[in-house]
Structure formats: structure tokens, C-alpha cells
């Protein structure tokens, strides 16, 4: 009988951060191409910065946990 390994919780945390980061980043692209939102710091495009930061953090969790899972399942 082969024993199947489970994914780490950090895989799902990274997946969630990456997906939400892509949504926030795409909103920033939308505001960059159109008119910026009428806020005080809208011209600084915080959606682009926070979206990119969330994508980077998500990939920082996602990639190592996926590689660890693939290594253990072989």
C-alpha cells in the first residue's frame, strides 16, 4: 500500500495570497489605464504595489511547499 502525503497548510496560504494578489494587481492595472480613483493617494497606484507584494509573498509560500510535496511524493 502506498502512503499518500498531504499538502502543507502553507501551500494553501500561498495559493490564496497569490490569487488575491492577482485580483488586486489587475484592479491596479485597470485604474492605471483608466482614471485613478478619487482618493488622496490614488495617483501612486497602491493597488499595483500591494498586488505585486501579495503575489511575491504568495509565491514565496507556494513554490517551496509545492516542491517539498513533489519531492516527498516520489
C-alpha positions as a Markdown table, in Angstrom:
| # | Residue | x | y | z |
|---|---|---|---|---|
| 1 | Unk | 0.0 | 0.0 | 0.0 |
| 2 | Unk | 1.4 | 3.4 | -0.9 |
| 3 | Unk | 1.1 | 6.1 | 1.7 |
| 4 | Unk | 0.0 | 9.4 | 0.2 |
| 5 | Unk | 1.4 | 12.6 | 1.5 |
| 6 | Unk | -0.7 | 15.6 | 2.3 |
| 7 | Unk | -0.1 | 19.2 | 1.2 |
| 8 | Unk | 1.1 | 21.6 | 3.8 |
| 9 | Unk | -1.2 | 24.4 | 5.0 |
| 10 | Unk | 1.4 | 26.9 | 3.7 |
| 11 | Unk | 0.6 | 25.7 | 0.1 |
| 12 | Unk | -3.0 | 26.9 | 0.6 |
| 13 | Unk | -1.9 | 30.1 | 2.3 |
| 14 | Unk | 0.4 | 30.8 | -0.7 |
| 15 | Unk | -2.3 | 29.9 | -3.2 |
| 16 | Unk | -4.8 | 32.3 | -1.5 |
| 17 | Unk | -2.3 | 35.1 | -1.3 |
| 18 | Unk | -1.4 | 34.7 | -5.0 |
| 19 | Unk | -5.0 | 34.6 | -6.2 |
| 20 | Unk | -6.0 | 37.7 | -4.2 |
| 21 | Unk | -2.8 | 39.4 | -5.3 |
| 22 | Unk | -3.6 | 38.8 | -8.9 |
| 23 | Unk | -7.1 | 40.3 | -8.4 |
| 24 | Unk | -5.7 | 43.4 | -6.6 |
| 25 | Unk | -2.9 | 43.8 | -9.2 |
| 26 | Unk | -5.4 | 43.6 | -12.1 |
| 27 | Unk | -7.5 | 46.2 | -10.4 |
| 28 | Unk | -4.4 | 48.4 | -10.3 |
| 29 | Unk | -3.8 | 47.9 | -14.0 |
| 30 | Unk | -7.5 | 48.8 | -14.6 |
| 31 | Unk | -7.1 | 52.1 | -12.7 |
| 32 | Unk | -3.7 | 52.8 | -14.3 |
| 33 | Unk | -5.2 | 52.5 | -17.8 |
| 34 | Unk | -8.4 | 54.5 | -16.9 |
| 35 | Unk | -8.8 | 57.3 | -14.4 |
| 36 | Unk | -7.3 | 56.9 | -10.9 |
| 37 | Unk | -9.8 | 56.6 | -8.0 |
| 38 | Unk | -10.7 | 59.9 | -6.4 |
| 39 | Unk | -8.6 | 59.4 | -3.3 |
| 40 | Unk | -5.7 | 61.4 | -1.8 |
| 41 | Unk | -3.0 | 58.9 | -2.8 |
| 42 | Unk | -4.8 | 57.5 | -5.9 |
| 43 | Unk | -2.1 | 58.7 | -8.3 |
| 44 | Unk | 0.5 | 56.5 | -6.5 |
| 45 | Unk | -1.3 | 53.3 | -7.6 |
| 46 | Unk | -1.4 | 51.4 | -4.3 |
| 47 | Unk | -3.2 | 48.5 | -5.9 |
| 48 | Unk | -0.2 | 47.8 | -8.2 |
| 49 | Unk | 2.2 | 47.9 | -5.3 |
| 50 | Unk | 0.1 | 45.8 | -2.8 |
| 51 | Unk | -0.9 | 43.4 | -5.6 |
| 52 | Unk | 2.7 | 42.8 | -6.6 |
| 53 | Unk | 3.7 | 42.4 | -2.9 |
| 54 | Unk | 0.9 | 39.9 | -2.3 |
| 55 | Unk | 1.9 | 37.9 | -5.4 |
| 56 | Unk | 5.5 | 37.8 | -4.3 |
| 57 | Unk | 4.6 | 36.7 | -0.8 |
| 58 | Unk | 2.2 | 34.1 | -2.1 |
| 59 | Unk | 4.8 | 32.6 | -4.4 |
| 60 | Unk | 7.3 | 32.6 | -1.6 |
| 61 | Unk | 4.9 | 30.3 | 0.3 |
| 62 | Unk | 3.5 | 28.4 | -2.7 |
| 63 | Unk | 6.7 | 27.3 | -4.6 |
| 64 | Unk | 8.7 | 25.8 | -1.7 |
| 65 | Unk | 5.7 | 23.9 | -0.3 |
| 66 | Unk | 4.9 | 22.5 | -3.7 |
| 67 | Unk | 8.5 | 21.4 | -4.3 |
| 68 | Unk | 8.6 | 19.8 | -0.9 |
| 69 | Unk | 5.3 | 17.9 | -1.7 |
| 70 | Unk | 6.6 | 16.7 | -5.0 |
| 71 | Unk | 9.9 | 15.6 | -3.5 |
| 72 | Unk | 8.1 | 13.6 | -0.8 |
| 73 | Unk | 5.5 | 12.0 | -3.1 |
| 74 | Unk | 8.2 | 10.4 | -5.3 |
